[in-house]
């Protein structure tokens, strides 16, 4: 149904969400992970950036049918968050990042699971 390269990008999103979940589990909470500037926060921010880049590549490759499985606000939100991270890392509102992780990532993961039939 979808080309393999597009599916591989979805698998990267799945893997990055898993990494974020693992980091949070290690710290005991999202807020505690984000408090650790050197490790927890830096890792989470990099994985969130990677997720946004996968969405961006899917969009630029015309994978609109595949992207229709996700809520538009999540695709746009991930791209906006990526821009904040890359252009004003120190100014990123960690409450927004925490909200994205706790409320939007589970929705994205559910869509990924449906696509990958996990």
C-alpha positions in Angstrom: 0.0 0.0 0.0 2.7 2.5 1.0 6.2 2.5 -0.4 9.0 1.0 1.7 10.9 4.3 2.2 7.8 5.9 3.7 7.2 2.9 6.0 10.8 3.1 7.1 10.2 6.8 8.1 7.2 5.7 10.1 9.4 3.1 11.8 11.9 5.8 12.7 9.1 7.8 14.3 8.0 4.6 16.2 11.6 4.0 17.4 12.1 7.7 18.5 8.8 7.6 20.5 10.1 4.4 22.2 13.4 6.1 23.0 11.5 9.1 24.6 9.3 6.7 26.6 12.4 4.9 27.8 14.1 8.1 28.9 11.0 9.2 30.8 10.7 5.8 32.5 14.4 6.0 33.5 13.8 9.3 35.2 10.4 8.5 36.6 8.5 11.3 35.0 8.6 13.6 32.0 9.3 16.7 34.1 12.2 15.0 35.8 13.7 13.9 32.5 13.4 17.5 31.1 15.0 18.9 34.3 18.3 17.1 33.4 19.7 19.5 30.8 22.8 17.5 30.0 21.2 14.1 29.3 17.4 13.7 29.6 16.4 17.0 28.0 19.0 16.9 25.3 18.1 13.4 24.3 14.3 14.1 24.3 14.8 17.2 22.2 16.9 15.4 19.7 14.3 12.6 19.3 11.5 15.1 19.0 13.5 16.9 16.3 14.0 13.6 14.5 10.3 12.8 14.6 9.5 16.2 13.0 12.1 15.7 10.3 10.5 12.4 9.4 7.1 14.1 9.0 8.7 16.8 6.9 10.4 14.3 4.6 7.1 12.4 4.2 5.4 15.7 3.3 8.1 16.7 0.8 7.9 13.3 -0.8 4.2 13.6 -1.4 3.1 10.9 1.1 -0.2 12.7 1.7 -2.2 9.5 2.0 0.1 8.2 4.6 0.1 11.5 6.5 -3.7 11.5 6.5 -3.4 8.9 9.2 -2.1 11.6 11.6 -3.9 14.7 12.9 -2.8 17.8 11.1 -2.2 19.6 14.4 0.4 16.9 15.3 2.3 17.2 12.1 2.3 21.0 12.2 3.0 21.0 15.9 6.0 18.7 15.6 7.4 20.9 12.9 6.8 24.1 15.0 8.4 22.4 18.0 11.4 21.4 15.8 11.8 25.0 14.7 11.7 26.3 18.3 14.3 23.7 19.4 16.6 24.4 16.5 16.3 28.2 16.6 15.9 29.0 20.3 16.9 25.9 22.2 17.3 27.7 25.5 14.0 29.5 25.1 11.9 26.4 24.5 8.9 26.3 26.9 9.4 23.0 28.7 5.7 23.0 29.8 4.8 22.8 26.1 7.3 20.1 25.5 5.9 18.1 28.5 2.4 18.6 27.2 3.4 17.4 23.7 5.1 14.3 25.2 2.3 13.4 27.6 -0.7 14.2 25.4 0.2 14.3 21.7 2.9 11.6 21.4 0.5 8.8 22.5 -1.9 9.9 19.7 1.0 9.9 17.2 2.1 6.5 18.5 -1.5 5.1 18.1 -1.5 6.3 14.4 2.0 4.7 13.8 0.8 1.5 15.4 -2.2 1.4 13.0 0.0 2.0 10.0 2.6 -0.6 11.0 -0.2 -2.9 12.3 1.5 -3.3 15.7 
